[in-house]
Amino acid sequence: MKHSLRKATLLVFALLLLSVPASFAKSQEYSFTVRNIGKNRVLKLLVSEDGKRWGYFDIGDGIDPGETKKIVWDNSTNDQACVQYFKAYFDDGLESPPKKFDFCKPGLAIDVR
């Protein structure tokens, strides 16, 4: 009886130890805010590591003038560089000039117009 209780206790303890790292293994969320200080709606936010190939964030219907929106990086980008080019595309067909930002910087806030 003592032997079975000891085995059961060790098994439960081992399972707890295995489950603890999994709960701490959550990936870090990288996010930033974008504030539209212009007079046109932002339709797309584009980013590029090299300034040549551009990806974009899903921002739904866009960002209205005066609106601020929190943007979260997809976990699939976690192996990319922190410093990337960024530009916005507006409803009048114009784009903002590309600028470099460090997206790993906590509290990053970007104004676009």
CYANA upper distance limits for C-alpha pairs under 8 A (distance plus 0.5 A):
  1 MET  CA      5 LEU  CA      6.76
  2 LYS  CA      6 ARG  CA      6.63
  3 HIS  CA      7 LYS  CA      6.76
  4 SER  CA      8 ALA  CA      6.65
  5 LEU  CA      9 THR  CA      6.58
  6 ARG  CA     10 LEU  CA      6.63
  7 LYS  CA     11 LEU  CA      6.57
  8 ALA  CA     12 VAL  CA      6.70
  9 THR  CA     13 PHE  CA      6.64
 10 LEU  CA     14 ALA  CA      6.52
 11 LEU  CA     15 LEU  CA      6.69
 12 VAL  CA     16 LEU  CA      6.72
 13 PHE  CA     17 LEU  CA      6.77
 14 ALA  CA     18 LEU  CA      6.80
 15 LEU  CA     19 SER  CA      6.74
 16 LEU  CA     20 VAL  CA      6.77
 17 LEU  CA     21 PRO  CA      7.90
 18 LEU  CA     22 ALA  CA      7.85
 19 SER  CA     23 SER  CA      7.14
 20 VAL  CA     24 PHE  CA      7.17
 21 PRO  CA     25 ALA  CA      6.56
 22 ALA  CA     26 LYS  CA      8.07
 27 SER  CA     75 ASN  CA      7.92
 29 GLU  CA     72 VAL  CA      7.55
 29 GLU  CA     73 TRP  CA      7.67
 29 GLU  CA     75 ASN  CA      8.12
 30 TYR  CA     72 VAL  CA      6.43
 30 TYR  CA     73 TRP  CA      6.07
 30 TYR  CA    103 PHE  CA      7.93
 30 TYR  CA    104 CYS  CA      7.14
 31 SER  CA     70 LYS  CA      7.36
 31 SER  CA     71 ILE  CA      5.96
 31 SER  CA     72 VAL  CA      4.75
 31 SER  CA     73 TRP  CA      6.40
 31 SER  CA    103 PHE  CA      8.01
 31 SER  CA    108 LEU  CA      8.31
 32 PHE  CA     70 LYS  CA      6.33
 32 PHE  CA     71 ILE  CA      5.95
 32 PHE  CA     72 VAL  CA      7.20
 32 PHE  CA    103 PHE  CA      7.69
 32 PHE  CA    106 PRO  CA      8.31
 32 PHE  CA    107 GLY  CA      6.83
 32 PHE  CA    108 LEU  CA      5.54
 32 PHE  CA    109 ALA  CA      6.29
 32 PHE  CA    110 ILE  CA      8.14
 33 THR  CA     68 THR  CA      7.16
 33 THR  CA     69 LYS  CA      6.04
 33 THR  CA     70 LYS  CA      4.88
 33 THR  CA     71 ILE  CA      6.31
 33 THR  CA    107 GLY  CA      8.31
 33 THR  CA    108 LEU  CA      7.01
 33 THR  CA    109 ALA  CA      5.23
 33 THR  CA    110 ILE  CA      6.65
 34 VAL  CA     68 THR  CA      6.01
 34 VAL  CA     69 LYS  CA      5.90
 34 VAL  CA     70 LYS  CA      7.01
 34 VAL  CA     71 ILE  CA      7.77
 34 VAL  CA    109 ALA  CA      6.39
 34 VAL  CA    110 ILE  CA      5.32
 34 VAL  CA    111 ASP  CA      6.31
 34 VAL  CA    112 VAL  CA      7.59
 35 ARG  CA     66 GLY  CA      7.30
 35 ARG  CA     67 GLU  CA      6.35
 35 ARG  CA     68 THR  CA      4.66
 35 ARG  CA     69 LYS  CA      7.02
 35 ARG  CA    109 ALA  CA      7.98
 35 ARG  CA    110 ILE  CA      6.72
 35 ARG  CA    111 ASP  CA      5.29
 35 ARG  CA    112 VAL  CA      6.73
 36 ASN  CA     41 ARG  CA      8.19
 36 ASN  CA     42 VAL  CA      7.71
 36 ASN  CA     63 ILE  CA      7.12
 36 ASN  CA     64 ASP  CA      7.17
 36 ASN  CA     65 PRO  CA      5.64
 36 ASN  CA     66 GLY  CA      5.87
 36 ASN  CA     67 GLU  CA      6.21
 36 ASN  CA     68 THR  CA      6.89
 36 ASN  CA    111 ASP  CA      6.47
 36 ASN  CA    112 VAL  CA      5.58
 36 ASN  CA    113 ARG  CA      6.52
 37 ILE  CA     65 PRO  CA      6.49
 37 ILE  CA     66 GLY  CA      6.06
 37 ILE  CA     67 GLU  CA      8.39
 37 ILE  CA    111 ASP  CA      6.78
 37 ILE  CA    112 VAL  CA      6.34
 37 ILE  CA    113 ARG  CA      5.77
 38 GLY  CA     65 PRO  CA      6.23
 38 GLY  CA     66 GLY  CA      7.92
 38 GLY  CA    112 VAL  CA      7.18
 38 GLY  CA    113 ARG  CA      4.45
 39 LYS  CA     65 PRO  CA      5.86
 39 LYS  CA    113 ARG  CA      7.75
 40 ASN  CA     64 ASP  CA      7.56
 40 ASN  CA     65 PRO  CA      6.49
 40 ASN  CA     90 PHE  CA      6.66
 40 ASN  CA     91 ASP  CA      6.66
 40 ASN  CA     92 ASP  CA      7.44
 40 ASN  CA    113 ARG  CA      8.18
 41 ARG  CA     62 GLY  CA      6.92
 41 ARG  CA     63 ILE  CA      6.08
 41 ARG  CA     64 ASP  CA      5.12
 41 ARG  CA     65 PRO  CA      6.28
 41 ARG  CA     90 PHE  CA      6.16
 41 ARG  CA     91 ASP  CA      6.02
 42 VAL  CA     62 GLY  CA      5.76
 42 VAL  CA     63 ILE  CA      5.44
 42 VAL  CA     64 ASP  CA      7.00
 42 VAL  CA     65 PRO  CA      8.40
 42 VAL  CA     88 ALA  CA      7.02
 42 VAL  CA     89 TYR  CA      6.35
 42 VAL  CA     90 PHE  CA      4.97
 42 VAL  CA     91 ASP  CA      6.80
 43 LEU  CA     59 ILE  CA      8.01
 43 LEU  CA     61 ASP  CA      7.42
 43 LEU  CA     62 GLY  CA      5.11
 43 LEU  CA     63 ILE  CA      7.32
 43 LEU  CA     88 ALA  CA      8.07
 43 LEU  CA     89 TYR  CA      6.18
 43 LEU  CA     90 PHE  CA      5.81
 43 LEU  CA     91 ASP  CA      6.54
 44 LYS  CA     56 TYR  CA      7.22
 44 LYS  CA     57 PHE  CA      7.48
 44 LYS  CA     58 ASP  CA      8.12
 44 LYS  CA     59 ILE  CA      7.39
 44 LYS  CA     62 GLY  CA      7.36
 44 LYS  CA     88 ALA  CA      6.26
 44 LYS  CA     89 TYR  CA      5.49
 44 LYS  CA     90 PHE  CA      7.54
 45 LEU  CA     56 TYR  CA      6.02
 45 LEU  CA     57 PHE  CA      6.17
 45 LEU  CA     58 ASP  CA      8.48
 45 LEU  CA     59 ILE  CA      8.10
 45 LEU  CA     86 PHE  CA      7.80
 45 LEU  CA     87 LYS  CA      6.51
 45 LEU  CA     88 ALA  CA      5.12
 45 LEU  CA     89 TYR  CA      6.88
 46 LEU  CA     54 TRP  CA      6.53
 46 LEU  CA     55 GLY  CA      6.03
 46 LEU  CA     56 TYR  CA      4.78
 46 LEU  CA     57 PHE  CA      7.09
 46 LEU  CA     86 PHE  CA      6.21
 46 LEU  CA     87 LYS  CA      5.82
 46 LEU  CA     88 ALA  CA      6.59
 46 LEU  CA     89 TYR  CA      8.21
 47 VAL  CA     51 GLY  CA      8.48
 47 VAL  CA     54 TRP  CA      5.96
 47 VAL  CA     55 GLY  CA      5.86
 47 VAL  CA     56 TYR  CA      6.51
 47 VAL  CA     84 GLN  CA      6.99
 47 VAL  CA     85 TYR  CA      5.93
 47 VAL  CA     86 PHE  CA      5.07
 47 VAL  CA     87 LYS  CA      7.12
 48 SER  CA     52 LYS  CA      7.30
 48 SER  CA     53 ARG  CA      6.37
 48 SER  CA     54 TRP  CA      5.25
 48 SER  CA     55 GLY  CA      6.80
 48 SER  CA     84 GLN  CA      6.12
 48 SER  CA     85 TYR  CA      5.57
 48 SER  CA     86 PHE  CA      7.18
 49 GLU  CA     53 ARG  CA      8.13
 49 GLU  CA     80 GLN  CA      8.24
 49 GLU  CA     81 ALA  CA      7.36
 49 GLU  CA     83 VAL  CA      7.77
 49 GLU  CA     84 GLN  CA      5.24
 49 GLU  CA     85 TYR  CA      6.67
 50 ASP  CA     84 GLN  CA      7.92
 50 ASP  CA     85 TYR  CA      7.88
 51 GLY  CA     84 GLN  CA      8.46
 51 GLY  CA     85 TYR  CA      6.51
 51 GLY  CA     98 PRO  CA      8.39
 57 PHE  CA     71 ILE  CA      8.25
 57 PHE  CA     73 TRP  CA      8.42
 59 ILE  CA     63 ILE  CA      7.87
 59 ILE  CA     71 ILE  CA      8.34
 63 ILE  CA     67 GLU  CA      6.56
 63 ILE  CA     68 THR  CA      7.79
 63 ILE  CA     69 LYS  CA      7.60
 73 TRP  CA     77 THR  CA      7.35
 74 ASP  CA     78 ASN  CA      8.14
 82 CYS  CA    101 PHE  CA      8.45
 82 CYS  CA    102 ASP  CA      5.79
 82 CYS  CA    103 PHE  CA      5.69
 82 CYS  CA    104 CYS  CA      5.82
 83 VAL  CA    100 LYS  CA      6.89
 83 VAL  CA    101 PHE  CA      5.87
 83 VAL  CA    102 ASP  CA      4.72
 83 VAL  CA    103 PHE  CA      6.58
 83 VAL  CA    104 CYS  CA      8.22
 84 GLN  CA    100 LYS  CA      5.83
 84 GLN  CA    101 PHE  CA      6.21
 84 GLN  CA    102 ASP  CA      7.13
 84 GLN  CA    103 PHE  CA      7.81
 85 TYR  CA     98 PRO  CA      6.30
 85 TYR  CA     99 LYS  CA      5.73
 85 TYR  CA    100 LYS  CA      4.80
 85 TYR  CA    101 PHE  CA      6.92
 86 PHE  CA     98 PRO  CA      5.76
 86 PHE  CA     99 LYS  CA      5.88
 86 PHE  CA    100 LYS  CA      6.64
 86 PHE  CA    101 PHE  CA      7.56
 87 LYS  CA     95 GLU  CA      7.30
 87 LYS  CA     96 SER  CA      5.91
 87 LYS  CA     97 PRO  CA      6.60
 87 LYS  CA     98 PRO  CA      5.25
 87 LYS  CA     99 LYS  CA      7.21
 88 ALA  CA     95 GLU  CA      6.05
 88 ALA  CA     96 SER  CA      5.83
 88 ALA  CA    112 VAL  CA      7.49
 89 TYR  CA     93 GLY  CA      7.34
 89 TYR  CA     94 LEU  CA      6.52
 89 TYR  CA     95 GLU  CA      4.92
 89 TYR  CA     96 SER  CA      7.12
 90 PHE  CA     94 LEU  CA      6.05
 90 PHE  CA     95 GLU  CA      6.64
 96 SER  CA    112 VAL  CA      7.91
 96 SER  CA    113 ARG  CA      7.52
102 ASP  CA    108 LEU  CA      8.44
103 PHE  CA    108 LEU  CA      7.33
